[in-house]
Amino acid sequence: MPLALLLLVQIAIILALSRLATPIAARLGQPPVIAEMVVGLLLGPSLLGWAAPHVSGLLFPAASLSALSVLGQVGVALFMFMVGWRLEIETLKSVGRMALVISVVSIAVPFALGSTVAVTAWYPYAPVGVALLPFALFMGSAMSITAFPVLVRILADQGLTSTRIGVLAVTCAAFNDAVGWLILAAITMLVLAGNVSHIGVTLAGLVVYLVVMFGLVRPLIARFARRPGESFGRSTLSLAIMVVVVAASAYTTDALGVHALFGAFLAGVVMPRDAEAERLFSESVEPAAVTFMLPIFFAFSGLRTSVTLIAGPELWGQTALILIVAVGGKGVGSALAARVMGAGWADATLLGVLMNTRGLIELVVLNIGFDLGILSPVLFSMMVVMAVTTTLVASPLVSRLKRHSPLAAANP
């Protein structure tokens, strides 16, 4: 079958199964991201490749996966642009003392625990040639991620967006997002640079890039948005400018040795805040990314994940340890920090569950680690199991816990 025709068949299968799975997930109280993550796993070696290897090889041959990867990466880049655009920098500047403490603890504790577990997992599970330091740092950062977009979706589905617990969770998650991507950028530089001199060159280039983005690009776009008669985000010209900035920023960070998605995220951060422009972009561009390209990204991630690699009690024990550390570091750490800062146990527990949501962002991070050669296939599969599990239990737990949370019923 010609590659172009095969790609169309692959896209049709992925989108059809994702659309079929979404209402099933909704009946189970799960967001669409769960349906798409599960479909991706089912299409990969975890099920289809195991149950019908001939069919899997026919529909998803290895030679065709690069095209799926490109489409998925474009979708994630546009999605990360929207995450950066919606990141309220002023909120981060004026973050309350409770939110600041919870944010710091919810990053530091899982980062420390994840790095510690990485020491025991490095020798038996890390790819050959990967040094302990970048491996430990990456595992720590992967454990400390909160999926800001999935968290926002859960809050909306549960009617918690405008409550005090919702505002607190969003503020903490926004801080997590910003710090998490900075940590990931530093780890990427460490892995790709190879030595201290190269890291210095990369850092210098990154500083120049940040100066250009915040000192030149941001003011120019803001000036363009304020032009008389210009409806920023409402014209084809402004939409084209946004896409060009995303592409140029992503290319620049990738060329500097920092992942392209970091550039896409920063492109969103420098965009002028305009509610109407965000709404129109969400209606015109985001649906293509979320409805069409992100399921392809999930499918590509699933095609790289083989749960069958986690064979035997030792590997499943390591997977359980990763899950326990992830939940304990992020969820329990956030809950205890909230409790120390004066929240009741019900509120603190609910916040811990919300902060423990990982979802799409975790898969993005894991794919970066896999592409960099930090994660082996078996460790990648273990981490995907952790990401899916922590996201899967979030909505049902939030639904139960919010009934007993005073902050879930209080407006800010």
PyMOL commands that set and color helices and strands:
alter all, ss='L'
color gray80, all
select helices_A, chain A and resi 3-27+32-43+48-51+53-59+62-86+89-93+97-125+132-143+148-157+164-193+196-225+236-256+260-269+275-284+286-303+307-309+313-340+345-355+359-371+377-392+394-404+406-409
alter helices_A, ss='H'
color red, helices_A
deselect
rebuild
show_as cartoon
